Amino acid sequence: GAGVSQSPSNKVTEKGKDVELRCDPISGHTALYWYRQSLGQGLEFLIYFQGNSAPDKSGLPSDRFSAERTGGSVSTLTIQRTQQEDSAVYLCASSSRQASSYEQYFGPGTRLTVT
Amino acid sequence: AQSVSQHNHHVILSEAASLELGCNYSYGGTVNLFWYVQYPGQHLQLLLKYFSGDPLVKGIKGFEAEFIKSKFSFNLRKPSVQWSDTAEYFCAVNSGNQGGKLIFGQGTELSVKP
């Protein structure tokens, strides 16, 4: 079946602008995660949604970052007033809470460049 | 706080050489352990995982890893690498019974010379 998809694949924006990144998880997966991958910081957890529970926002680096998940499916990560240090690859992953393994399946990522 | 340490940042091997990539984690409770691989230009893929039972787990493409609880380690091994194994390898951990966020190591870049 279809995997996790993300859009856009690449985004170049000017410092100070807002950006929205989209994630479509695997159909039926109830858990959705956002991570970012940057030089020097490696792979960092940002936020986690599980069903109707309150999201785990503990990894968001500042209040300029927010995310929502509509209808338990598609998620949007929003970065307001982008800064150059926000440049990174933003990865989305989903998993089936029903599986005992909690394996996460990753999308191809969105490469964000802030100029 | 949980943390994961991968000791090797860049490993260069010739084809047919044996591989062992180190991974240590810091967490006192029950953990789930993973190795992910990222081939050039591709997205992260799961190589193998440990949740419970036999501490020696086998994954795809001939990879295996051994969970040694007393050493907080989950090293990745392959007896004979191929050029196609050139990739970046990430060790990750999350807490048992929660299925939540993954904490990743810094990654190890493996280059295999033909």
Interface residues (C-beta under 8 A of the other chain):
Chain A: A31 Y33 Y35 G42 L43 E44 F45 Y48 Q50 D56 S58 G59 L91 A93 S95 R97 S100 S101 Y102 E103 Q104 Y105 F106 G107 P108 G109
Chain B: N32 F34 Y36 Q42 H43 L44 Q45 L46 K49 F51 F90 A92 N94 G99 G100 K101 L102 I103 F104 G105 Q106 G107
